[in-house]
């Protein structure tokens, strides 16, 4: 383990001991807010502190056993003991690395997934529909619930845009790597000459906000319009102005919702998406400003972020962020998205740990 990381672990250990002492101070105990704040930090540092203590003890054992290798009578026993110590060293260092990884406060939340057709006209809209089905199938495989918040169909059977809510523990932590540009290369159904076209869609993943966060929004910053929903025909035609469009004036963000027949429900859903979008943008800006990693694998949902290329003729998917090439396009579109997500998570963690020693963590 790098000496710079050891120094930071030592600093965390000192901080842990200092908080331990502070929590016994009568002045701190009587200050409930301060006591609660320090208690949370103490609990947060407990696991890494205990693991670091075990690692140091194992290092001492390694030195002791290594000295015994010079003893002819004890050499065989020492060699066996050293194997155990070295295995324990690897185990403890892996645990420490895992504990040092950043804890994204939104990773355990549910999320909104917004898919938009970008360049490519009808073909882009058809691909947006393919991506929508892919995320639906992936959610089913992980036993997450899904709900369509708003959807706009294209003339050729695709989707101009769609917002879906994915509800399940850890949904945001896994799907956040989907944010960015997705490019498709295939022969459109409408091309009689069999030429391969390139089209793009954008995906934005936003953590679902808590009710108390929605309440903080200033009503004066909102422009709310109602309009008539586009029904499915027959008895389902919506004859009331129940669809809602909310514009956040300071940022210019606009969200529509016409999924529900109730204007109140549409407003609540649209507002939740709007606040999620605003917070996601703010968080993205802070993350880039304070990024510890040279490469941030979490996209912003902008067209300029090129995540992947889906090549249908070669059954190939390329993730450009980590130079990953898989010839499993059909499996991935059928929901086996972990084939892509798992390598990205591993790369994300490796990037953090490789750059970790160059930054101060306190």
Secondary structure, DSSP 4 states (H G I P E B T S, - for coil): --HHHHHHHHHHHHHHHHHHHHTT-HHHHH-HHHHHHHHHHHHHHHHHHHHHHHHHHHHHHHHHHHHHTT-TTTHHHHHHHHHHHHHHHHHHHHHHHHHHS---TTTTS-EEEEEEE-SSHHHHHHHHHHHHHHHHHHHHHTT-EEEEEEEEE-TTSSEEEEEEEEESTTHHHHHGGG-EEEEEEEE-TT-TT--EEEEEEEEEEEEPPPHHHHHTS-GGGEEEEEE-----SGGG---S--EEEEEETTTTEEEEE-SSS-HHHHHHHHHHHHHHHHHHHHHHHHHHHT--SSS--S--S-TT-EEEEEETTTTEEEETTTTEEES-HHHHHTT-THHHHHHHHHHHHHHHHHHHTTS---
